[in-house]
Amino acid sequence: MGRPKIAVIHSGTKWIGGAEAVAVWTLEALKRDYEVTVVSTSELPVKQINQYYGTSLDPGEFRSIVVPLPFGLHKTSAFWYLRRLMLMSRFQKRVNEYDLCISTYYEMDFGRRGIQYVHSPAVAAGIVSGLNDFLDEPQRSLLKKAYRKLAANIFHFSVDKIRQNVTLVNSKWTGQLIKRAYGVEPIVVYPPVSMEYPRIPWEEREDGFVCIGRIAPSKRIDMIIRILKRVRELGWNIHLHVVGERWDINYAKKIEKMAKENASWVFLEGRLERERLANLVASHKYGIHGMKNEHFGIAVAEMVKAGNIVFVPNDGGQVEIVDSELLTYQIEEEAIKKIMHILDNKRVQASLRKHLGKRAGMFSATYYIKEIKKIVKQVL
């Protein structure tokens, strides 16, 4: 009797990101014990993946099926809803070839019971009530809602089949919304942070902040600059490195203008390679994040693992990562006060570093592999 056959379905257009980390580390976890096939709309760049995530994938260890989509949908982040439903529909025709199916991005109707790792349950948004918190403002319009309902009907998308799946989520916060919307009890499995960081003593680190994330309005980088500018005006000689690629051109121009106006202390780094990013983060004391309702916050977990003291908005899964009221804020004025309090108190810094050091172990690749192996074995 051969090894059980498992299909890992990933619907993203790129292979670098938090959801992609879940996909590639799922492959890493299962490749030895199962016949694994990765199903996606774009080829898995194995060499690049191994370099970025620290995996040791070999093309001979798994099969790869690229599902072609019409109109270039597999190449663009636009029409993401239609792309995912088309991938779902086409995969259903092959579902009986596998003993188990695992989706590593969104909810999925496999046509039968499977495992779905949900970062943000947007596939049923507009169809199932209670999911609007996961959508950006433009996605909440009546027109977009009608579009999603029409597409779901065309592709016979079944919410009941989604409810039958074993549902994994990236945070307790996401899990609460999933439970409210679908009436299922999800399992929290934190995404893997595999990056390794140099061990630089606290006293040798720079008194600066790092912000990691794409340059887009949802990341609120303009707010972060305003917060730290006010901290500087109140006497603290700090600086900021913003790491991430331009995602929204108009917003990127706004941030570039703000950086130019504050050129002595705001540095736009663009997207950095793994080693350069690790060195930059580990050489600084602090991190800061601005996105509200962040489903998990892989960048926050990365900075915590690097030994940073990280400030985050008081909502979403990121609150679970830092797990301290000293590090969460609702408004800019609160962030300014909390940052200044910690900058001015070495005893509090030491306590927070110890606390965050313990938290970091919960977001490792080792932890993720152990959990995925256990759950897959239980389901099979």
C-alpha positions in Angstrom: 0.0 0.0 0.0 1.5 3.4 -1.1 1.6 6.6 0.9 -1.6 8.6 1.2 -2.1 11.2 -1.5 -2.5 14.8 -0.4 -3.3 17.9 -2.5 -2.1 21.3 -1.2 -4.1 24.0 -3.0 -2.8 27.6 -2.9 -4.7 30.3 -4.7 -2.3 33.3 -4.4 -0.5 34.9 -7.4 2.8 35.3 -5.7 4.9 33.0 -3.5 6.3 35.5 -1.0 4.1 36.5 2.0 2.5 35.2 5.1 0.0 33.0 3.4 2.7 31.6 1.2 4.8 30.8 4.2 1.9 28.5 5.4 1.8 26.8 1.9 5.5 26.1 1.6 6.0 24.9 5.2 2.9 22.7 4.8 4.8 21.1 1.9 7.9 20.8 4.0 5.9 19.2 6.8 4.2 16.5 4.7 6.7 15.7 1.9 8.3 12.7 3.6 5.2 10.9 4.8 2.8 11.5 2.0 2.6 11.8 -1.8 2.1 15.5 -2.0 0.8 17.5 -5.0 0.8 21.3 -4.9 -2.0 22.8 -7.0 -1.8 26.5 -7.8 -2.2 29.1 -10.6 1.5 29.8 -10.8 4.7 27.7 -10.8 6.3 27.2 -7.4 9.8 28.8 -7.7 11.6 26.2 -5.5 15.0 27.8 -5.4 13.7 31.2 -4.5 11.3 29.7 -1.9 14.1 27.9 -0.2 16.3 31.0 -0.1 13.6 33.2 1.3 11.9 30.8 3.8 14.8 28.5 4.7 12.9 25.4 3.5 14.7 22.5 1.9 12.2 21.6 -0.8 13.3 19.6 -3.8 11.1 19.3 -7.0 11.5 15.5 -6.8 9.8 15.4 -3.5 6.3 16.5 -4.7 4.2 17.0 -7.8 3.2 20.4 -9.1 0.0 21.1 -11.0 -0.4 24.6 -12.5 -4.1 25.3 -13.3 -4.3 27.7 -16.3 -6.9 30.4 -16.0 -8.3 32.5 -18.9 -7.8 36.3 -19.4 -4.5 36.3 -17.5 -6.3 35.9 -14.1 -3.4 33.8 -12.8 -1.1 36.8 -13.2 -3.0 39.6 -11.4 -4.3 40.3 -8.0 -7.3 42.0 -9.5 -10.4 39.8 -9.8 -9.1 37.7 -6.9 -12.6 36.4 -6.0 -13.2 35.1 -9.5 -9.7 33.6 -9.7 -10.3 31.6 -6.5 -13.7 30.3 -7.5 -12.3 29.2 -10.8 -9.4 27.4 -9.2 -11.9 25.8 -6.8 -14.2 24.7 -9.5 -11.5 23.2 -11.7 -9.9 21.3 -8.8 -13.2 19.7 -7.8 -13.0 17.7 -11.0 -9.8 16.0 -9.7 -10.7 15.8 -6.0 -11.2 12.0 -6.0 -7.5 11.5 -7.0 -6.5 12.4 -3.4 -7.0 11.0 0.1 -7.0 14.5 1.6 -7.2 18.1 0.3 -5.7 21.1 2.1 -6.3 24.7 1.2 -3.6 27.1 2.5 -5.1 30.5 1.7 -8.9 30.8 2.0 -12.0 28.8 2.7 -12.5 26.2 0.0 -15.4 24.0 -1.2 -13.6 20.8 -2.3 -16.8 19.0 -3.0 -16.1 16.9 0.1 -14.5 17.3 3.6 -10.9 18.6 3.7 -8.7 21.0 5.7 -8.7 24.7 5.1 -6.2 27.1 6.6 -8.0 30.5 6.7 -6.0 33.7 6.9 -9.0 35.9 6.1 -12.4 34.4 5.2 -13.1 36.6 2.2 -14.4 33.9 -0.1 -17.9 33.9 1.6 -17.9 37.6 2.4 -21.1 39.1 1.1 -22.7 35.7 1.1 -22.3 34.8 4.8 -23.1 37.6 7.3 -20.4 38.7 9.8 -17.4 38.8 7.5 -17.2 42.5 6.5 -14.4 43.1 9.0 -12.1 41.2 6.7 -12.8 43.4 3.7 -11.2 46.7 2.7 -13.7 49.6 2.4 -14.0 49.4 -1.4 -14.8 45.7 -1.2 -17.9 46.4 1.0 -19.9 48.2 -1.7 -23.3 46.8 -2.8 -21.9 46.4 -6.3 -19.0 44.2 -5.1 -21.4 42.2 -2.9 -23.7 41.6 -5.9 -20.7 40.5 -8.0 -19.5 38.0 -5.4 -23.0 36.5 -5.1 -23.3 36.2 -8.9 -19.9 34.5 -9.2 -20.7 32.1 -6.3 -23.9 31.1 -8.0 -22.2 30.5 -11.3 -19.6 28.3 -9.8 -22.0 26.5 -7.4 -20.0 27.6 -4.4 -21.3 25.8 -1.3 -21.1 27.4 2.2 -22.3 24.1 3.7 -19.3 22.2 2.2 -17.0 24.9 3.8 -18.6 24.2 7.1 -17.8 20.5 6.8 -14.0 21.2 6.5 -11.6 21.1 9.4 -10.8 24.8 9.7 -7.4 26.1 10.9 -6.9 29.8 11.5 -4.0 32.1 12.1 -5.2 33.8 15.3 -7.8 33.6 18.0 -9.2 36.9 16.5 -9.7 35.3 13.1 -11.2 32.3 14.8 -13.8 34.3 16.6 -15.1 35.8 13.4 -15.0 32.4 11.6 -17.1 30.9 14.4 -19.5 33.8 14.3 -19.9 33.6 10.5 -19.9 29.8 9.9 -20.8 28.3 13.3 -17.8 26.1 13.3 -15.0 25.7 16.0 -11.7 26.5 14.3 -8.2 25.4 15.5 -5.6 28.1 16.0 -2.3 27.2 14.4 0.0 30.3 14.3 1.8 30.8 10.9 5.5 29.9 10.8 8.3 32.5 11.1 11.3 30.8 9.8 13.7 33.7 9.5 16.8 33.5 11.6 18.3 36.7 13.1 21.8 37.7 14.3 22.0 37.8 18.1 22.9 41.5 18.8 23.0 42.6 22.4 20.4 45.2 23.3 23.0 47.9 24.2 24.6 47.6 20.7 21.3 48.0 18.8 20.3 51.4 17.3 17.6 53.5 19.0 15.4 53.2 16.0 12.2 51.6 14.7 11.5 49.3 11.8 8.1 49.0 10.0 7.6 46.0 7.6 4.8 45.8 5.1 3.7 46.7 1.6 3.3 50.4 0.9 -0.5 50.6 0.9 -3.1 52.7 2.7 -4.2 49.8 4.9 -0.7 49.7 6.5 -1.1 53.4 7.7 2.6 54.2 7.3 1.7 57.9 7.2 0.3 57.6 10.7 3.5 55.8 11.9 5.6 58.7 10.6 3.4 61.2 12.3 3.6 59.3 15.6 7.4 59.0 15.6 7.8 62.6 14.4 6.0 63.7 17.5 8.1 61.5 19.7 11.2 63.2 18.1 9.7 66.6 18.7 9.4 65.7 22.4 13.1 65.0 22.7 13.9 61.5 21.5 16.5 61.0 18.8 14.9 58.0 17.1 14.6 57.1 13.4 12.5 54.8 11.2 13.2 52.3 8.4 10.2 51.4 6.3 10.6 48.0 4.5 8.2 46.9 1.8 7.4 47.2 -1.9 5.2 49.8 -3.5 1.7 48.4 -3.6 -0.4 51.4 -4.2 1.3 54.0 -6.5 -0.6 57.1 -5.2 -0.1 56.2 -1.6 3.6 55.3 -2.2 4.0 58.9 -3.6 2.5 60.3 -0.5 4.9 58.3 1.7 7.9 59.2 -0.5 6.9 62.9 0.0 6.7 62.5 3.8 10.1 60.7 3.8 11.7 63.4 1.8 10.4 66.1 4.2 11.9 64.0 7.1 14.9 62.7 5.2 17.3 62.9 8.2 15.4 60.1 10.1 12.9 58.4 7.7 14.4 55.8 5.4 12.5 53.9 2.7 14.3 50.6 2.1 12.0 49.1 -0.5 11.8 45.3 -0.5 14.9 43.7 1.1 16.4 40.3 0.5 16.2 37.9 3.5 19.7 38.4 4.9 19.6 42.2 4.6 16.2 42.3 6.3 17.3 40.1 9.1 20.4 42.2 9.8 18.4 45.5 9.7 15.7 44.3 12.1 18.1 42.7 14.5 20.3 45.8 14.7 17.4 47.9 15.9 15.5 48.0 19.3 12.0 48.7 18.2 9.3 47.8 15.7 6.0 49.4 14.9 2.9 48.3 12.9 0.0 50.4 11.8 -2.6 48.1 10.2 -6.0 47.8 11.9 -7.8 44.4 12.0 -4.6 42.6 11.0 -5.6 38.9 10.8 -2.3 37.8 12.3 0.6 40.1 11.4 3.6 38.0 10.1 5.8 41.1 10.1 5.0 41.7 13.8 5.9 38.1 14.6 9.2 38.5 12.7 10.2 41.6 14.6 9.3 39.9 17.9 11.5 36.9 17.0 14.3 39.3 16.1 14.2 40.7 19.7 12.4 44.0 18.9 9.9 45.6 21.3 7.0 46.1 18.9 4.0 48.5 19.1 0.8 47.5 17.4 -2.9 48.7 17.1 -5.2 47.3 19.7 -7.2 45.0 17.4 -6.7 41.9 15.3 -4.4 38.9 15.7 -1.4 41.1 16.3 -2.5 41.8 19.8 -2.0 38.0 20.6 1.6 38.2 19.3 2.8 41.0 21.7 0.2 40.1 24.5 0.9 43.3 26.5 -1.2 46.4 27.1 2.0 48.4 27.2 2.5 47.7 23.5 -1.0 48.3 22.0 -2.6 51.6 21.0 -6.0 52.8 19.7 -5.1 56.4 18.6 -1.9 58.3 17.8 -1.7 60.1 21.1 -1.8 56.8 23.0 1.0 55.4 20.9 3.1 58.5 21.5 2.7 58.2 25.3 3.4 54.5 25.4 6.5 54.7 23.2 7.9 57.5 25.3 7.2 55.6 28.5 9.2 52.6 27.3 12.0 54.7 25.8 12.4 56.3 29.2 12.4 53.1 31.3 15.1 50.5 30.9 13.6 48.3 33.6 10.3 48.1 31.5 12.4 47.5 28.4 14.1 44.5 30.1 10.8 43.1 31.3 9.1 43.4 27.9 12.1 41.8 26.1 11.9 38.8 28.4 8.1 38.5 27.9 8.4 38.8 24.1 11.2 36.3 24.0 8.9 33.7 25.4 6.1 34.6 22.9 8.5 34.2 20.0 8.7 30.5 20.4 5.0 30.1 19.5 5.6 31.3 15.9 8.4 29.0 14.8 8.5 26.7 11.8 9.1 23.8 14.2 5.9 24.5 16.0 3.9 24.8 12.8 5.3 21.5 11.3 4.4 19.6 14.5 0.8 20.9 14.6 0.2 20.3 10.9 1.5 16.7 11.1 -0.7 16.0 14.1 -3.9 17.5 12.5 -3.4 15.7 9.1 -2.8 12.4 10.9 -6.0 12.9 12.9 -8.1 13.8 9.8 -6.8 10.8 7.7 
